[in-house]
């Protein structure tokens, strides 16, 4: 079915569009000559309007050049230099009395254009500059002496810079750089057009991970396609007596056709790009699958790759099906056109038509094969990255190590901007590790298990949101925390195996781009999450085992073995640094009587309560331990005698304030504490323990519920007897 003919407004817009940028530049240039940018001009709004329009176009042009993009409209290569030229003259006129100081800038621009751009480009831009200078002189806005000086300056700068660039080494480096850049752009464009880099290849879209069109296999595939196309076109030209056989392929944007292969006897070829509706290829793309014309009139110009009309006796264009279509045996979609012509004007035979149809399908099959090769290489690379990530994960032991390895694996497999691992601890989620955008915002974050998408995903034991689609409006972690800059989000619960899918926590990933966390990335994330859950379970078990080996099972304080090791380390540091430390030995007063009166379970509760006081009283650099039975020990790093005595008194007072509830009524307990310090009360561990024990003995026999420092103990210590 024929497409409807565009209306008059659309045709006018299509006619005007190629001239729009140069039209704005022309208006700005005329405004410069008319004095719109002179300081005394009245309608400043018009000055601002024209200036903003030119600046906006300069920014757009600069952005496109930095990205290596090339506009397909006619005269696009002239637009940037002309805009730059007009902008500089606008600034010179705005400078008023200081305009002369900006003249060297204009000279530098002219010289740079002449030295680095092709002749037809710099010639046009320099012509615009010359027109502006002459126009200003004719309009009386500068005298002719200034005009002559300016032209001499511009010419001198251009000649000087041109001579510099003619140096062989400079020119060679510049040429090589331009050639390498042009080649890279051409290869990238070809890869996109053939579906080796974009969503044109469905098999690539179905695989996880980012595409990279410059992998070794990608380069080999491009070389293969180029060689295959040329060989087939040479074969067609030789066997059918053709003048030219060419393949025109839709570009990745679908807005034009590119010449992707040619075998010809003519020298007047135009590289393209070509409009989709141009000549015979346009007819094939628009209406039919095959067009054959013979004989043709003398001025025939239906082949867009010829610069000159004529010289063609017969022409034919055949649709090249899309690679995905040819793999399925269909030909519904058209990816390109096989175009041939010859000088002979006899009609195309059925055998020739069949040969061209077969050749068109073979070209499509070659591209489909290239896509498969690139997809296979990409899949192999993805699996390799995944295995490396799992290897790192399997080598981790602690929670921090497991979390680090897990986030590295996620980043290697999925294009995310933020990844977070959080663990469930009772009714609270705790962020163990965050990586990426604003990761510091989530470090050590705690939130309840019923908050946000994370809490909901863990509660229902299912990944959320569905399809990874996120609009930036739902809370993710806390009730007020929204990732407004993200457009893809996936929260995957970390579930234990073999325990009723009990949740350990969640793996949360987010990306600014849309549609990157759906299938197949959701399967990949689920696989990673399963491995992370197993490793986190093992890491927790490892930490629990380590905790059991270093802590007292009843009170949660460090055990006697850990106390001895820490004492050796702390004493060694104090001795090396010439510092101080202190040892506090404590004993619950009348603990045996308390057990006899209230029972051992109640005695255990008292031990736990006293242990909590000790744990909260000491600093992070200190250590509190259960020494044995109802005895506790405290090591104070860098503590002098006065500070140690104050800490001991604080602990004693806080324990005295405790009240334990028993069915017989409230129960109060007290502590006796002995203090020994290094080096005043001894330099050896055994000596310090003995002296602290003597101070404790003195405190208990002196009335209990008190702190006694060894320095206060009389030299003659009474014989030790067991105190009840």
C-alpha positions in Angstrom: 0.0 0.0 0.0 1.4 3.4 -1.0 2.1 5.9 1.8 0.1 9.1 1.6 1.8 12.1 0.0 3.1 14.6 2.6 1.0 17.7 3.0 2.2 21.2 1.9 3.5 22.2 5.4 5.6 19.1 5.6 7.0 19.7 2.1 7.8 23.3 3.0 9.5 22.2 6.2 11.6 19.6 4.4 12.6 22.3 1.9 13.6 24.9 4.5 15.3 22.6 7.1 18.6 22.2 5.3 19.0 26.0 5.2 17.7 26.8 8.7 21.1 27.1 10.4 22.8 29.0 7.7 19.7 31.2 7.5 20.1 32.2 11.2 23.8 32.9 10.5 22.8 35.1 7.6 20.4 37.1 9.8 23.0 37.5 12.4 25.6 38.6 9.9 23.2 41.2 8.4 22.5 42.4 12.0 26.2 42.9 12.6 26.5 45.0 9.4 23.3 46.9 10.3 24.7 47.9 13.8 22.3 45.7 15.9 25.3 44.7 18.0 26.8 48.2 18.4 26.6 49.7 21.9 24.2 52.5 20.8 21.5 50.3 19.2 18.1 50.9 20.7 16.1 47.6 20.4 18.3 45.6 22.7 15.6 42.8 22.8 16.3 42.1 19.1 20.0 42.0 19.8 19.5 39.5 22.6 17.2 37.4 20.5 19.6 37.1 17.6 22.6 36.6 19.9 20.8 33.8 21.9 19.8 32.0 18.7 23.4 32.0 17.4 24.8 30.9 20.8 22.3 28.0 21.0 23.2 26.8 17.5 26.9 27.0 18.4 26.4 24.9 21.5 24.4 22.3 19.5 27.1 22.2 16.8 29.9 21.9 19.4 28.1 19.1 21.2 27.6 17.1 18.0 31.2 17.5 17.0 32.4 16.4 20.5 30.3 13.3 20.1 31.6 12.6 16.6 28.1 13.0 15.1 27.6 14.2 11.6 24.4 15.8 10.4 23.1 14.4 7.1 21.5 17.6 5.8 23.2 19.4 2.9 25.8 22.1 3.8 26.1 20.7 7.4 29.9 20.9 7.3 29.7 24.6 6.6 27.4 25.4 9.5 29.9 25.3 12.4 32.7 27.5 10.8 30.1 30.1 9.6 28.5 30.2 13.1 31.9 30.7 14.7 32.8 33.4 12.3 29.5 35.3 12.9 29.8 34.9 16.7 33.3 36.4 16.8 32.2 39.5 14.7 29.2 39.8 17.0 31.5 40.0 20.0 33.8 42.5 18.3 30.9 44.8 17.7 29.5 44.4 21.2 33.0 45.3 22.5 32.6 48.9 21.3 35.7 50.8 22.1 37.5 47.6 23.0 36.7 45.9 19.6 40.3 46.4 18.5 41.5 44.2 21.3 39.3 41.4 19.9 40.7 41.7 16.3 43.5 39.1 17.1 40.8 36.6 18.0 39.2 37.0 14.6 42.6 36.7 12.9 43.3 33.5 14.9 39.9 32.1 13.9 40.5 32.8 10.2 44.0 31.3 10.4 42.8 28.1 12.1 40.0 27.6 9.6 42.4 28.0 6.7 44.9 25.6 8.2 42.7 22.8 9.4 39.6 22.7 7.2 39.1 21.7 3.6 39.3 24.5 1.1 35.6 24.6 0.2 34.8 24.9 4.0 37.3 27.5 5.0 36.7 29.4 1.7 33.0 29.8 2.5 33.7 30.9 6.1 36.5 33.3 5.1 34.1 34.7 2.5 31.6 35.4 5.2 34.3 37.2 7.3 35.3 39.2 4.2 31.6 40.1 3.6 31.2 41.3 7.2 34.3 43.5 7.1 33.4 45.0 3.7 29.8 45.5 4.8 30.9 47.3 8.0 33.1 49.6 5.9 30.4 50.4 3.3 27.9 51.0 6.1 30.3 53.5 7.6 30.8 51.6 10.8 34.5 51.3 10.3 36.9 53.3 8.0 38.6 51.8 5.0 42.0 52.1 6.6 40.8 49.8 9.4 39.4 47.4 6.8 42.7 47.2 5.0 44.6 46.6 8.3 42.2 43.9 9.3 42.4 42.1 6.0 46.2 42.3 6.1 46.2 40.9 9.6 43.8 38.0 8.7 45.9 37.1 5.6 49.2 37.2 7.5 47.9 35.0 10.3 46.4 32.5 7.8 49.6 32.3 5.8 51.8 31.9 8.9 49.7 29.1 10.4 49.3 27.4 7.0 53.1 27.4 6.7 53.4 25.8 10.1 50.9 23.1 9.3 52.8 22.3 6.1 55.6 20.9 8.2 55.8 17.3 7.2 55.7 15.8 10.7 52.9 17.9 11.9 50.8 17.3 8.8 51.5 13.6 8.9 50.4 13.3 12.6 47.3 15.4 11.9 46.4 13.4 8.9 46.9 10.1 10.7 44.8 11.3 13.6 42.0 12.4 11.3 42.2 9.1 9.3 42.1 7.0 12.5 39.1 9.0 13.8 37.3 8.7 10.5 38.0 5.0 10.3 36.8 4.5 13.9 33.6 6.4 13.1 33.0 4.5 9.9 33.5 1.2 11.7 31.2 2.2 14.5 28.5 3.3 12.0 28.9 0.1 10.0 28.6 -2.0 13.2 25.4 -0.2 14.1 23.9 -0.5 10.7 24.6 -4.2 10.5 23.1 -4.8 14.0 26.4 -5.6 15.7 26.1 -2.9 18.3 22.5 -1.9 18.8 19.0 -3.3 19.3 18.8 -4.1 15.6 20.1 -7.6 16.4 17.4 -9.4 18.5 19.9 -12.1 19.5 22.1 -9.4 21.0 19.3 -7.8 22.8 18.5 -11.1 24.6 21.9 -11.3 26.1 23.1 -9.7 29.4 25.8 -7.1 29.7 26.9 -4.1 27.6 27.8 -4.2 24.0 31.2 -3.2 22.7 31.4 -3.0 18.9 35.2 -2.9 19.0 35.9 -6.3 20.5 38.3 -8.5 18.4 35.5 -10.6 17.1 33.5 -7.5 16.2 36.4 -6.2 14.1 36.8 -9.6 12.5 33.1 -9.7 11.7 33.2 -6.3 10.0 36.1 -7.4 7.9 34.4 -10.6 7.0 31.2 -8.8 5.9 33.1 -6.2 3.9 35.1 -8.9 2.1 32.1 -11.1 1.5 30.0 -8.2 0.1 32.8 -7.1 -2.3 33.4 -10.7 -3.5 29.7 -11.3 -4.2 29.3 -7.9 -5.9 32.4 -8.6 -8.0 30.9 -12.0 -9.0 27.6 -10.4 -10.0 29.2 -7.7 -12.0 31.5 -10.1 -13.9 28.8 -12.8 -14.5 26.0 -10.5 -15.5 28.0 -7.9 -17.4 27.2 -5.1 -15.1 28.6 -1.6 -14.8 28.0 -1.3 -11.1 26.7 -3.6 -8.3 26.1 -1.9 -5.0 24.5 -2.6 -1.6 22.7 0.3 0.1 21.8 -0.4 3.7 19.5 1.4 6.1 21.5 3.2 8.8 20.8 2.5 12.4 18.6 5.6 12.8 16.5 4.5 9.9 16.7 8.0 8.4 19.0 7.4 5.3 20.8 4.7 3.3 24.5 4.1 3.4 26.8 2.5 0.7 28.0 -0.7 2.4 29.5 -2.5 -0.6 30.2 -1.7 -4.3 31.8 -3.1 -7.4 32.0 -0.7 -10.3 33.6 0.4 -13.5 32.6 4.1 -13.1 34.5 6.8 -11.3 31.7 9.2 -10.5 30.4 7.5 -7.3 28.9 9.5 -4.5 29.5 7.9 -1.0 26.2 9.0 0.5 24.3 9.0 2.7 21.2 8.8 0.4 17.7 9.8 1.2 15.4 6.8 1.8 13.1 7.8 -1.0 15.8 8.5 -3.6 15.5 6.7 -7.1 15.1 3.0 -7.6 16.2 2.0 -4.1 13.6 4.4 -2.6 10.9 2.6 -4.6 12.0 -0.8 -3.2 12.0 0.5 0.3 8.7 2.3 -0.1 6.4 0.1 -2.2 7.7 -3.0 -3.8 10.4 -5.7 -3.3 11.9 -5.5 -6.8 12.1 -2.9 -9.6 13.6 -3.6 -13.0 13.9 -0.9 -15.7 15.2 -1.5 -19.2 15.7 0.3 -21.5 16.0 3.6 -19.7 16.0 7.1 -21.1 19.2 8.9 -21.9 19.2 11.2 -18.8 18.2 8.5 -16.3 19.2 9.5 -12.7 17.4 6.9 -10.6 20.6 5.6 -9.1 21.6 7.9 -6.2 25.2 6.7 -6.0 26.1 8.3 -9.4 27.1 11.9 -9.5 26.3 12.2 -13.2 23.1 11.2 -14.9 23.1 9.0 -17.9 25.3 6.2 -19.1 22.8 3.6 -17.9 21.0 1.2 -20.3 19.2 -0.9 -17.7 18.9 -0.9 -13.9 17.4 -3.1 -11.3 17.0 -2.9 -7.5 16.1 -5.9 -5.2 15.2 -5.8 -1.6 17.7 -7.3 0.9 15.6 -8.8 3.7 16.4 -8.0 7.4 18.8 -10.5 8.8 16.3 -11.7 11.4 13.8 -12.3 8.7 16.1 -14.4 6.5 17.1 -16.6 9.5 13.4 -17.4 9.9 12.9 -17.9 6.2 10.8 -14.8 5.7 11.3 -11.5 3.9 8.8 -9.1 5.5 11.2 -6.4 6.6 13.7 -4.8 4.3 17.2 -3.9 5.6 18.8 -2.8 2.4 18.8 -2.8 -1.4 20.9 -4.6 -3.9 21.2 -2.2 -6.8 22.7 -3.0 -10.2 23.0 -1.4 -13.6 24.6 -2.0 -17.0 25.2 -0.1 -20.3 23.2 -2.7 -22.3 19.5 -1.8 -22.6 18.0 -5.3 -23.1 15.3 -6.3 -20.6 16.4 -8.3 -17.5 15.8 -12.0 -17.9 14.2 -14.3 -15.4 17.5 -16.0 -14.7 19.2 -12.7 -14.0 16.3 -11.7 -11.7 16.6 -15.0 -9.8 20.3 -14.6 -9.5 19.9 -11.1 -8.0 17.2 -12.3 -5.5 19.5 -15.2 -4.3 22.4 -12.7 -4.0 20.2 -10.4 -1.9 19.3 -13.2 0.5 22.9 -14.3 0.7 23.9 -10.7 1.7 21.3 -10.8 4.4 22.4 -14.2 5.6 26.0 -12.9 5.9 24.9 -10.1 8.2 22.8 -12.5 10.2 25.8 -14.8 10.6 27.9 -11.9 11.7 25.3 -11.0 14.3 25.4 -14.6 15.6 29.2 -14.6 15.8 29.2 -11.3 17.7 26.5 -12.6 20.0 28.4 -15.8 20.7 31.5 -13.8 21.5 29.5 -11.5 23.8 27.9 -14.4 25.5 31.3 -16.0 26.1 32.6 -12.8 27.5 29.6 -12.5 29.8 30.0 -16.0 31.1 33.7 -15.4 31.7 32.9 -12.2 33.7 30.3 -14.1 35.7 32.7 -16.9 36.5 35.3 -14.4 37.6 32.7 -12.7 39.8 31.7 -16.0 41.4 35.3 -16.9 42.0 35.8 -13.6 43.9 32.6 -14.3 45.8 33.6 -17.9 46.7 37.0 -16.6 48.0 35.3 -14.2 50.5 34.7 -15.2 54.2 33.5 -12.3 56.3 30.4 -10.3 55.8 32.3 -7.3 54.5 34.3 -9.4 52.0 31.2 -11.2 50.8 29.4 -7.9 50.3 32.4 -6.3 48.4 32.7 -9.4 46.1 29.0 -9.5 45.5 28.8 -5.8 44.4 31.8 -6.3 42.1 30.0 -9.3 40.5 26.9 -7.2 40.0 28.8 -4.3 38.4 30.6 -6.7 36.1 27.3 -8.2 34.9 24.7 -5.5 35.0 24.9 -1.8 33.9 23.8 -0.3 37.2 24.6 3.1 38.9 23.9 2.0 42.5 24.0 -1.3 44.2 23.3 -2.0 47.9 23.3 -5.1 50.1 21.3 -4.9 53.3 20.8 -7.6 56.0 17.8 -8.3 58.2 18.5 -8.1 61.9 15.3 -8.8 63.8 12.9 -6.0 62.8 15.6 -3.8 61.3 17.4 -3.7 57.9 21.1 -2.8 58.1 23.0 -1.7 55.0 26.3 -3.7 54.9 27.7 -2.3 51.7 26.7 0.3 49.1 28.5 1.2 45.9 27.9 3.7 43.1 25.9 7.0 43.0 25.3 8.5 46.4 26.7 5.3 48.1 27.8 7.3 51.1 24.2 8.3 51.8 23.4 4.6 52.5 26.5 3.7 54.5 25.4 2.0 57.8 21.8 3.0 57.1 19.2 1.3 59.3 15.5 1.1 58.6 12.6 -1.1 59.7 11.6 -4.2 57.7 8.2 -2.7 56.8 9.6 0.4 55.1 10.0 1.0 51.3 10.3 -1.5 48.4 13.1 -3.3 50.1 11.0 -4.1 53.1 8.1 -5.2 50.9 10.3 -7.4 48.7 11.7 -9.2 51.7 8.3 -9.6 53.2 6.7 -11.1 50.1 10.0 -13.0 49.3 9.8 -11.8 45.7 11.8 -9.4 43.5 10.3 -5.9 43.1 9.3 -3.9 41.1 8.0 -6.0 38.3 10.1 -5.8 35.2 12.6 -3.5 36.9 10.6 -0.4 35.9 10.8 2.5 38.4 9.4 6.0 38.1 11.3 7.5 41.0 8.3 8.0 43.2 8.2 5.0 45.5 10.3 4.9 48.7 13.1 2.4 48.4 14.8 2.1 51.8 13.3 4.4 54.4 9.8 5.8 54.0 11.2 9.1 52.8 14.0 7.9 50.6 13.2 8.0 46.9 15.7 7.5 44.1 14.3 10.2 41.9 17.2 10.1 39.4 16.8 6.4 38.7 14.5 4.9 36.1 15.3 1.2 36.6 15.2 -0.6 39.9 15.4 -4.2 41.2 15.2 -5.4 44.8 16.0 -9.1 45.0 15.5 -10.8 48.4 18.4 -12.9 49.7 16.8 -16.1 50.8 18.3 -19.0 52.7 18.1 -22.5 51.2 16.4 -25.4 53.0 14.9 -23.2 55.7 11.6 -22.2 54.4 13.1 -19.4 52.3 13.9 -17.4 55.4 15.1 -13.9 54.3 18.7 -12.9 55.1 18.4 -9.4 53.5 18.2 -7.9 50.0 20.2 -7.0 47.0 19.1 -3.6 45.6 20.3 -2.3 42.2 19.3 0.9 40.4 20.2 2.5 37.1 19.5 5.9 35.5 18.7 4.3 32.1 15.3 2.8 31.4 14.7 -0.8 30.7 18.1 -2.2 31.8 17.0 -4.4 34.7 14.3 -6.4 33.0 14.8 -9.8 31.3 17.5 -11.2 31.0 19.2 -9.1 33.7 16.5 -10.1 36.2 17.6 -13.8 35.8 21.2 -12.8 36.2 20.5 -10.9 39.3 18.5 -13.7 40.8 21.4 -16.1 40.2 23.8 -13.7 41.8 21.4 -13.1 44.7 21.2 -16.9 45.3 25.0 -17.2 45.5 25.2 -14.1 47.7 22.6 -15.6 50.1 24.6 -18.8 50.4 27.8 -16.9 51.0 26.2 -14.5 53.5 24.8 -17.5 55.4 28.3 -19.0 55.5 29.8 -15.7 56.5 27.3 -15.3 59.4 28.0 -18.8 60.6 31.8 -18.1 60.3 31.4 -15.0 62.5 29.2 -16.8 65.0 31.9 -19.5 65.3 34.5 -16.9 65.8 32.3 -15.1 68.3 31.8 -18.3 70.2 35.5 -18.8 70.4 36.1 -15.3 71.8 33.1 -14.4 73.9 31.4 -15.7 77.0 28.2 -17.5 76.2 26.2 -16.2 79.2 27.2 -12.6 79.4 28.3 -11.8 75.8 31.6 -10.3 77.2 35.0 -11.4 76.0 36.0 -14.7 77.6 39.0 -15.5 79.8 41.2 -16.6 76.8 40.5 -13.4 74.9 41.2 -11.4 78.0 44.7 -13.0 78.3 45.5 -12.3 74.7 44.3 -8.7 74.8 46.3 -8.2 78.1 49.5 -9.3 76.4 48.9 -7.0 73.4 47.9 -4.0 75.5 50.8 -4.4 77.9 53.3 -4.7 75.0 52.0 -1.5 73.4 52.3 0.4 76.7 55.8 -0.9 77.3 57.0 0.0 73.8 55.4 3.5 73.9 56.4 4.3 77.4 52.7 4.7 78.2 50.3 3.5 80.8 47.4 1.1 81.2 45.2 -0.2 84.0 43.6 -3.5 85.2 40.3 -3.6 87.1 39.3 -6.8 88.8 35.7 -6.9 90.1 33.6 -9.3 92.1 29.9 -9.3 92.9 29.5 -9.0 96.6 27.8 -12.0 98.4 27.1 -13.7 95.1 27.1 -17.2 96.7 24.5 -16.1 99.1 22.4 -14.6 96.3 22.5 -17.9 94.4 21.4 -19.8 97.5 18.5 -17.4 98.3 17.2 -16.8 94.8 18.5 -19.7 92.7 21.1 -20.0 90.0 18.8 -18.8 87.1 18.4 -15.5 88.9 22.1 -15.4 89.5 22.6 -15.7 85.8 20.4 -12.7 85.3 22.5 -10.7 87.7 25.6 -11.7 85.9 24.1 -10.5 82.6 23.0 -7.2 84.1 26.4 -6.4 85.6 28.0 -7.4 82.2 25.8 -4.9 80.4 27.0 -2.1 82.7 30.7 -3.1 82.0 30.1 -3.3 78.2 28.6 0.2 78.0 31.0 1.8 80.4 34.3 1.0 78.6 35.6 2.7 75.4 36.1 0.9 72.1 39.9 0.7 72.8 39.3 -0.9 76.2 38.2 -4.5 76.9 35.7 -6.0 79.4 35.7 -9.7 80.1 34.3 -12.4 82.3 37.2 -13.5 84.4 35.5 -16.5 86.0 32.4 -17.2 88.0 31.1 -13.9 89.4 34.5 -12.1 88.7 35.0 -9.6 85.8 38.0 -7.9 84.5 38.5 -4.6 82.6 41.6 -3.5 80.7 41.9 0.3 80.2 44.2 1.4 77.4 46.4 4.5 78.1 44.8 5.0 81.5 46.7 6.7 84.3 45.9 5.9 88.0 43.4 8.7 88.5 41.4 7.9 85.4 41.4 4.2 86.2 40.0 5.0 89.7 37.3 7.2 88.2 36.2 4.6 85.7 36.1 1.9 88.5 34.0 4.2 90.7 31.6 4.9 87.8 31.1 1.2 87.2 30.6 0.6 91.0 28.0 3.4 91.2 26.0 2.2 88.1 25.9 -1.4 89.4 24.7 -0.1 92.8 21.8 1.7 91.0 20.6 -1.6 89.4 17.5 -3.3 90.7 16.7 -6.9 89.7 13.1 -8.2 90.0 12.4 -11.5 91.7 9.2 -13.0 92.8 10.3 -12.5 96.4 10.8 -8.8 95.7 13.4 -6.3 94.3 17.0 -7.3 94.7 20.0 -4.9 94.8 23.7 -5.9 94.3 27.0 -4.2 94.7 30.6 -4.6 93.4 34.0 -4.6 94.9 36.8 -3.4 92.6 40.6 -3.6 92.8 42.8 -1.5 90.5 46.4 -1.9 89.4 48.2 0.3 86.9 51.2 -0.1 84.7 54.0 0.7 85.3 53.4 2.1 88.8 52.0 -1.2 90.2 54.1 -3.6 88.2 55.6 -4.2 84.7 54.7 -7.9 84.3 51.2 -9.3 83.6 51.4 -11.7 86.5 52.4 -9.0 88.9 49.6 -6.7 87.8 47.0 -9.4 88.1 48.3 -10.3 91.6 48.3 -6.7 92.7 44.9 -6.0 91.4 43.7 -9.2 93.1 45.2 -8.0 96.4 43.4 -4.6 96.0 40.1 -6.5 95.4 40.7 -8.6 98.4 41.3 -5.5 100.5 38.1 -3.9 99.1 36.0 -7.0 100.1 37.4 -7.2 103.6 37.2 -3.5 104.0 33.4 -3.5 103.8 32.7 -4.3 100.1 30.9 -2.0 97.6 34.1 0.1 97.1 37.1 0.7 94.9 40.6 0.1 96.2 43.7 0.9 94.2 46.8 -1.2 94.9 48.8 2.0 95.7 46.5 2.4 98.7 47.1 -1.1 100.0 49.3 -1.4 103.0 52.7 -3.1 102.5 51.7 -5.9 104.8 48.7 -7.6 103.2 46.8 -9.9 105.6 46.7 -13.6 104.8 44.0 -14.3 102.2 40.9 -16.1 103.3 37.8 -16.8 101.2 35.2 -14.2 101.5 31.5 -15.2 101.3 
